Amino acid sequence: MEIRTVEKNNIKIAVVTADEKLLYDVQSALDLMATVQYEADSSRIAMYKESVAEDFFILSTRLAGEILQKFTN
């Protein structure tokens, strides 16, 4: 996993790239949030669709809602 920081309008955004899936359950989302906060000192994350498990995009699994709720809180 590689994290680089982009600053736009005085706002830091962490751009995360990886060869493997990074978001596949709620715990992996929490781990990613903590890692980005610690390493990039940013609360905003941008990542490629390929880094997210396919279940995230199937709304009946409720994975997207659970993860987005954690990001919101």
Contacts in CASP RR format, 6 or more apart in sequence:
PFRMAT RR
TARGET T0000
AUTHOR 0000-0000-0000
METHOD contacts of the structure
MODEL  1
MEIRTVEKNNIKIAVVTADEKLLYDVQSALDLMATVQYEADSSRIAMYKE
SVAEDFFILSTRLAGEILQKFTN
1 16 0 8 1.000
1 17 0 8 1.000
1 18 0 8 1.000
1 20 0 8 1.000
1 22 0 8 1.000
1 35 0 8 1.000
2 16 0 8 1.000
2 17 0 8 1.000
2 18 0 8 1.000
3 14 0 8 1.000
3 15 0 8 1.000
3 16 0 8 1.000
3 35 0 8 1.000
3 36 0 8 1.000
3 39 0 8 1.000
3 40 0 8 1.000
4 14 0 8 1.000
4 15 0 8 1.000
4 17 0 8 1.000
4 40 0 8 1.000
5 12 0 8 1.000
5 13 0 8 1.000
5 14 0 8 1.000
5 15 0 8 1.000
5 40 0 8 1.000
5 41 0 8 1.000
5 42 0 8 1.000
6 12 0 8 1.000
6 13 0 8 1.000
6 15 0 8 1.000
6 46 0 8 1.000
7 13 0 8 1.000
11 44 0 8 1.000
12 40 0 8 1.000
12 41 0 8 1.000
12 42 0 8 1.000
12 44 0 8 1.000
13 42 0 8 1.000
13 44 0 8 1.000
13 45 0 8 1.000
13 46 0 8 1.000
14 36 0 8 1.000
14 39 0 8 1.000
14 40 0 8 1.000
14 42 0 8 1.000
14 44 0 8 1.000
14 45 0 8 1.000
14 46 0 8 1.000
15 46 0 8 1.000
15 47 0 8 1.000
16 22 0 8 1.000
16 32 0 8 1.000
16 36 0 8 1.000
16 45 0 8 1.000
16 46 0 8 1.000
16 47 0 8 1.000
16 51 0 8 1.000
17 47 0 8 1.000
17 48 0 8 1.000
17 51 0 8 1.000
18 47 0 8 1.000
18 51 0 8 1.000
20 51 0 8 1.000
21 51 0 8 1.000
21 52 0 8 1.000
21 53 0 8 1.000
22 28 0 8 1.000
22 32 0 8 1.000
22 47 0 8 1.000
22 51 0 8 1.000
22 52 0 8 1.000
23 29 0 8 1.000
23 32 0 8 1.000
23 47 0 8 1.000
23 51 0 8 1.000
23 52 0 8 1.000
23 53 0 8 1.000
23 56 0 8 1.000
23 67 0 8 1.000
24 53 0 8 1.000
24 55 0 8 1.000
24 56 0 8 1.000
25 53 0 8 1.000
25 63 0 8 1.000
26 63 0 8 1.000
26 66 0 8 1.000
26 67 0 8 1.000
26 70 0 8 1.000
29 67 0 8 1.000
29 70 0 8 1.000
29 71 0 8 1.000
30 70 0 8 1.000
32 45 0 8 1.000
33 45 0 8 1.000
33 70 0 8 1.000
33 71 0 8 1.000
36 42 0 8 1.000
36 43 0 8 1.000
36 45 0 8 1.000
37 43 0 8 1.000
53 63 0 8 1.000
55 61 0 8 1.000
55 63 0 8 1.000
56 63 0 8 1.000
56 64 0 8 1.000
56 67 0 8 1.000
57 64 0 8 1.000
END
